[in-house]
Amino acid sequence: KGYLVETPDELKSALSESFRARKPAVINVIIDPYAGAESGRMQHKN
């Protein structure tokens, strides 16, 4: 089964459902590319 999540609550729910099903699952997590971004100097080290 596949899940598309955009919030922490949706992720928690998708994880719970997938563990209960005891079958393989794919969880596609939409993230904000700017949330928690490092400074410009750190990006060159990654």
Secondary structure, 3 states (H helix, E strand, C coil): CEEEECCHHHHHHHHHHHHHHCCCCEEEECCCCCCCCCCHHHHCCC
